Amino acid sequence: MLHENLSPLESVEWARFSGYLAAVQLMFVRGNLELTLESAFYEIIGAVSDEQVIQWTYPATNEIEYRQQVTLENMRERISKTLSLSRVYWTPKYHELATFIETNIVDGFWHHIKACIDVDTARIVELGNNVPYVHIGEGFTYIVYSQEQPRCMILVGNWSD
């Protein structure tokens, strides 16, 4: 399915970010739940709505119940919360190690995003709790619209069983 106003972007930076997401999601297990991290990166050729961007990426998406424009700081907080390692599986002796790993995971996430898109000046739209999938626990879905170039990025973090 093609959308006339969106074209997938490919780059070395994007390939590195995709590989990073695939690898880092393996660090996250909470009981029977696993974290899936996904993203898509597009050139915007004409006017597009949030619905068009998400439906083109996820044809079987849930309906967008709400959306809100958020700050980069809001997005950072929610993503960091989702990318936190549960200390339940770590003995207190190793909590400092868990914090070290968690910090490196989050820092790496932002390093790779910034290599793809200027999030500092971007317009960021947070989509409803269950877009594109139902979130079990903490999760996120953002569309990041570049202000400098006609580009957008979808970021999804989804806990599921």
Contacts in CASP RR format, 6 or more apart in sequence:
PFRMAT RR
TARGET T0000
AUTHOR 0000-0000-0000
METHOD contacts of the structure
MODEL  1
MLHENLSPLESVEWARFSGYLAAVQLMFVRGNLELTLESAFYEIIGAVSD
EQVIQWTYPATNEIEYRQQVTLENMRERISKTLSLSRVYWTPKYHELATF
IETNIVDGFWHHIKACIDVDTARIVELGNNVPYVHIGEGFTYIVYSQEQP
RCMILVGNWSD
1 56 0 8 1.000
1 59 0 8 1.000
3 48 0 8 1.000
3 52 0 8 1.000
3 56 0 8 1.000
4 45 0 8 1.000
5 44 0 8 1.000
5 45 0 8 1.000
5 46 0 8 1.000
5 47 0 8 1.000
5 48 0 8 1.000
5 52 0 8 1.000
6 42 0 8 1.000
6 43 0 8 1.000
6 44 0 8 1.000
6 45 0 8 1.000
6 48 0 8 1.000
6 52 0 8 1.000
6 53 0 8 1.000
6 56 0 8 1.000
6 152 0 8 1.000
7 42 0 8 1.000
7 43 0 8 1.000
7 45 0 8 1.000
8 40 0 8 1.000
8 41 0 8 1.000
8 42 0 8 1.000
8 43 0 8 1.000
9 41 0 8 1.000
9 42 0 8 1.000
9 43 0 8 1.000
9 151 0 8 1.000
11 41 0 8 1.000
11 116 0 8 1.000
13 112 0 8 1.000
13 115 0 8 1.000
13 116 0 8 1.000
14 41 0 8 1.000
14 116 0 8 1.000
16 112 0 8 1.000
16 115 0 8 1.000
17 39 0 8 1.000
17 112 0 8 1.000
17 113 0 8 1.000
17 115 0 8 1.000
17 116 0 8 1.000
18 39 0 8 1.000
20 108 0 8 1.000
20 109 0 8 1.000
20 112 0 8 1.000
21 37 0 8 1.000
21 38 0 8 1.000
21 39 0 8 1.000
22 37 0 8 1.000
24 37 0 8 1.000
24 83 0 8 1.000
24 105 0 8 1.000
24 109 0 8 1.000
25 34 0 8 1.000
25 35 0 8 1.000
25 36 0 8 1.000
25 37 0 8 1.000
27 85 0 8 1.000
27 101 0 8 1.000
27 105 0 8 1.000
28 34 0 8 1.000
28 35 0 8 1.000
28 83 0 8 1.000
28 85 0 8 1.000
29 35 0 8 1.000
30 86 0 8 1.000
30 88 0 8 1.000
30 159 0 8 1.000
32 161 0 8 1.000
33 136 0 8 1.000
33 137 0 8 1.000
33 159 0 8 1.000
33 160 0 8 1.000
33 161 0 8 1.000
34 159 0 8 1.000
34 160 0 8 1.000
34 161 0 8 1.000
35 82 0 8 1.000
35 83 0 8 1.000
35 157 0 8 1.000
35 158 0 8 1.000
35 159 0 8 1.000
36 156 0 8 1.000
36 157 0 8 1.000
36 158 0 8 1.000
36 159 0 8 1.000
36 160 0 8 1.000
37 156 0 8 1.000
37 157 0 8 1.000
38 154 0 8 1.000
38 155 0 8 1.000
38 156 0 8 1.000
38 157 0 8 1.000
38 158 0 8 1.000
39 153 0 8 1.000
39 154 0 8 1.000
39 155 0 8 1.000
39 156 0 8 1.000
40 57 0 8 1.000
40 153 0 8 1.000
40 154 0 8 1.000
41 116 0 8 1.000
41 117 0 8 1.000
41 151 0 8 1.000
41 152 0 8 1.000
41 153 0 8 1.000
41 154 0 8 1.000
42 53 0 8 1.000
42 151 0 8 1.000
42 152 0 8 1.000
42 153 0 8 1.000
43 150 0 8 1.000
43 151 0 8 1.000
44 145 0 8 1.000
44 150 0 8 1.000
44 151 0 8 1.000
44 152 0 8 1.000
45 150 0 8 1.000
46 150 0 8 1.000
48 152 0 8 1.000
50 64 0 8 1.000
50 67 0 8 1.000
50 125 0 8 1.000
50 127 0 8 1.000
50 143 0 8 1.000
51 64 0 8 1.000
53 143 0 8 1.000
53 152 0 8 1.000
53 154 0 8 1.000
54 61 0 8 1.000
54 64 0 8 1.000
54 127 0 8 1.000
54 131 0 8 1.000
54 132 0 8 1.000
54 141 0 8 1.000
54 143 0 8 1.000
54 154 0 8 1.000
55 61 0 8 1.000
57 132 0 8 1.000
57 154 0 8 1.000
58 132 0 8 1.000
60 132 0 8 1.000
61 131 0 8 1.000
61 132 0 8 1.000
61 133 0 8 1.000
62 130 0 8 1.000
62 131 0 8 1.000
62 132 0 8 1.000
62 133 0 8 1.000
62 134 0 8 1.000
63 131 0 8 1.000
64 127 0 8 1.000
64 128 0 8 1.000
64 131 0 8 1.000
65 128 0 8 1.000
65 129 0 8 1.000
65 130 0 8 1.000
65 131 0 8 1.000
66 127 0 8 1.000
66 128 0 8 1.000
67 125 0 8 1.000
67 126 0 8 1.000
67 127 0 8 1.000
67 128 0 8 1.000
68 125 0 8 1.000
68 126 0 8 1.000
69 123 0 8 1.000
69 124 0 8 1.000
69 125 0 8 1.000
69 126 0 8 1.000
70 124 0 8 1.000
70 125 0 8 1.000
70 126 0 8 1.000
70 142 0 8 1.000
71 124 0 8 1.000
72 119 0 8 1.000
72 120 0 8 1.000
72 122 0 8 1.000
72 124 0 8 1.000
74 124 0 8 1.000
74 126 0 8 1.000
75 119 0 8 1.000
75 124 0 8 1.000
75 126 0 8 1.000
75 140 0 8 1.000
75 142 0 8 1.000
75 144 0 8 1.000
76 110 0 8 1.000
78 126 0 8 1.000
78 138 0 8 1.000
78 139 0 8 1.000
78 140 0 8 1.000
79 106 0 8 1.000
79 109 0 8 1.000
79 140 0 8 1.000
79 155 0 8 1.000
80 106 0 8 1.000
81 138 0 8 1.000
82 138 0 8 1.000
82 139 0 8 1.000
82 140 0 8 1.000
82 157 0 8 1.000
82 159 0 8 1.000
83 102 0 8 1.000
83 105 0 8 1.000
83 106 0 8 1.000
83 109 0 8 1.000
84 102 0 8 1.000
85 98 0 8 1.000
85 101 0 8 1.000
85 102 0 8 1.000
85 105 0 8 1.000
87 95 0 8 1.000
87 98 0 8 1.000
90 97 0 8 1.000
90 98 0 8 1.000
110 119 0 8 1.000
113 119 0 8 1.000
113 144 0 8 1.000
113 153 0 8 1.000
113 155 0 8 1.000
114 120 0 8 1.000
116 153 0 8 1.000
117 144 0 8 1.000
117 146 0 8 1.000
117 151 0 8 1.000
117 153 0 8 1.000
118 146 0 8 1.000
118 147 0 8 1.000
118 148 0 8 1.000
119 144 0 8 1.000
121 146 0 8 1.000
121 147 0 8 1.000
121 148 0 8 1.000
122 144 0 8 1.000
122 145 0 8 1.000
122 146 0 8 1.000
122 147 0 8 1.000
123 144 0 8 1.000
123 145 0 8 1.000
123 147 0 8 1.000
124 142 0 8 1.000
124 143 0 8 1.000
124 144 0 8 1.000
124 145 0 8 1.000
125 142 0 8 1.000
125 143 0 8 1.000
125 144 0 8 1.000
125 145 0 8 1.000
126 140 0 8 1.000
126 141 0 8 1.000
126 142 0 8 1.000
127 141 0 8 1.000
127 142 0 8 1.000
127 143 0 8 1.000
128 141 0 8 1.000
129 135 0 8 1.000
129 139 0 8 1.000
131 141 0 8 1.000
132 141 0 8 1.000
132 156 0 8 1.000
133 156 0 8 1.000
133 158 0 8 1.000
133 160 0 8 1.000
134 160 0 8 1.000
135 157 0 8 1.000
135 158 0 8 1.000
135 159 0 8 1.000
135 160 0 8 1.000
136 159 0 8 1.000
136 160 0 8 1.000
136 161 0 8 1.000
137 159 0 8 1.000
138 159 0 8 1.000
139 157 0 8 1.000
139 158 0 8 1.000
139 159 0 8 1.000
140 155 0 8 1.000
140 156 0 8 1.000
140 157 0 8 1.000
141 154 0 8 1.000
141 155 0 8 1.000
141 156 0 8 1.000
141 157 0 8 1.000
142 154 0 8 1.000
142 155 0 8 1.000
143 152 0 8 1.000
143 153 0 8 1.000
143 154 0 8 1.000
144 152 0 8 1.000
144 153 0 8 1.000
144 154 0 8 1.000
144 155 0 8 1.000
145 151 0 8 1.000
145 152 0 8 1.000
146 152 0 8 1.000
146 153 0 8 1.000
END
